[in-house]
Each structure stands twice: as structure tokens, then as C-alpha cells.
Amino acid sequence: MELARRIKEHRERLGMSQSELAKKVFVSRQTISNWETDRTYPDVQSLIVLSGLFGVSIDALVKEDSREIRDALATGAKKMRRLGVVAAACGLACLTWVIVGIVLDLEIAAIAVPAAALFIPAMIAAFFIDKMRHDNQLYAYQSVEAYLAGEDPEVGCRYNQRAGRHWVARRVVQTVLAVIVGLCCGWGAAGIILRLVEG
């Protein structure tokens, strides 16, 4: 397999030992040795990290081995799309229930319990999507879009690296803002619908 030779060549070009590369890819030195001697094949996450470290596209890194990587990318993209559907469906159902509950003038508990039961799966799905993005270094929209299309997400490019800075802090702020906006929109929409129903 050509990938084994390319990993070794790029590592040596950067003047890195197997141990140094292993630390950057979050694997053991033995794993790097196995890759370079063609005993094992890197997983998708490792290939994405390697392409970023080496400053080359995944296509250039794997060339003849691209069928395996394309299959792995397609599998990851399907999983991310499914999680997106779950998050969107549960989130929309939660918002709808809150609006209906307010219009029907239900008790807070009668609104909150089912809403929480719908909101929790939406948040779990969103968490796993974010984890996949972080694990695969998919910080920029363009990288996520390429990943979902089964293409090379080019994690080493400048815009993706820039978007990756302060990833956790940005996600926390975005989540808090999304919750606040969601609550405001839900209560606002419910108030409008209630006025229309009463008026």
C-alpha cells in the first residue's frame, strides 16, 4: 500500500520521529510503526489529522487507497446526517409542544415535562454532531459540507484552522444564545398565536 510509504516520507520531510508524530495524531508510536510498515491502516480521524499535519489533501495522501477512505468518509457522513435529522425533528417537536401547551393554557409542568423529553434527545444528537466535527477537525462550514458530500474536507486549509481556534468557547456561547433565542421565539410565537385565538 502506498499510504505506508507516504506517511513515512512526510514524517521524515518534517523531521519528526515516530513518537513525535504519534503524539500529534493521538496514537501510540507502535501504531505509527504499524502504519509505516503496512500492518494496519489509519482510521478516518487519523487520516484527517495526518493530512492537516502534512499539509496535503487526503486524496494526495491515500491516492490508490482512496476507495477505503471514501467508504469511511461516506459512513461518517451518513451518521452525521442521521444525527442532524434527529436533532432537528426533536427540536421542532419540542418547540411545537411548548407553543401548543401555552395556547391550550396547560400547567407549566404539563408543558415542561414533555418538552424536556423532546429537548434532551435533540441536545444529545447535537452533542454527538459537535463531537464528530471536533474529532474530525471539521470547524468551518466548507469542511463540514465537503465531509457530508464524501469529499476531502481539507482540514489543513487556512479557513478551517482559523475556525478551529477557540472552538469550545464558541460552541458554549452559540449554545447559550441558541437556547435564549429558542425560548424567546417559542414564548413570542405562543403569545401571538394565543392573541389570535382569543381575539
Rosetta blueprint (number, residue, H / E / L):
1 M L
2 E H
3 L H
4 A H
5 R H
6 R H
7 I H
8 K H
9 E H
10 H H
11 R H
12 E H
13 R H
14 L L
15 G L
16 M L
17 S L
18 Q H
19 S H
20 E H
21 L H
22 A H
23 K H
24 K H
25 V H
26 F L
27 V L
28 S L
29 R H
30 Q H
31 T H
32 I H
33 S H
34 N H
35 W H
36 E H
37 T L
38 D L
39 R L
40 T L
41 Y L
42 P L
43 D L
44 V H
45 Q H
46 S H
47 L H
48 I H
49 V H
50 L H
51 S H
52 G H
53 L H
54 F H
55 G L
56 V L
57 S L
58 I H
59 D H
60 A H
61 L H
62 V H
63 K H
64 E H
65 D H
66 S H
67 R H
68 E H
69 I H
70 R H
71 D H
72 A H
73 L H
74 A H
75 T H
76 G H
77 A H
78 K H
79 K H
80 M H
81 R H
82 R H
83 L H
84 G H
85 V H
86 V H
87 A H
88 A H
89 A H
90 C H
91 G H
92 L H
93 A H
94 C H
95 L H
96 T H
97 W H
98 V H
99 I H
100 V H
101 G H
102 I H
103 V H
104 L L
105 D L
106 L L
107 E L
108 I H
109 A H
110 A H
111 I H
112 A H
113 V H
114 P H
115 A H
116 A H
117 A H
118 L H
119 F H
120 I H
121 P H
122 A H
123 M H
124 I H
125 A H
126 A H
127 F H
128 F H
129 I H
130 D H
131 K H
132 M H
133 R H
134 H H
135 D H
136 N L
137 Q L
138 L L
139 Y L
140 A L
141 Y H
142 Q H
143 S H
144 V H
145 E H
146 A H
147 Y H
148 L H
149 A L
150 G L
151 E L
152 D L
153 P L
154 E L
155 V L
156 G L
157 C L
158 R H
159 Y H
160 N H
161 Q H
162 R H
163 A H
164 G H
165 R L
166 H L
167 W H
168 V H
169 A H
170 R H
171 R H
172 V H
173 V H
174 Q H
175 T H
176 V H
177 L H
178 A H
179 V H
180 I H
181 V H
182 G H
183 L H
184 C H
185 C H
186 G H
187 W H
188 G H
189 A H
190 A H
191 G H
192 I H
193 I H
194 L H
195 R H
196 L H
197 V H
198 E H
199 G L
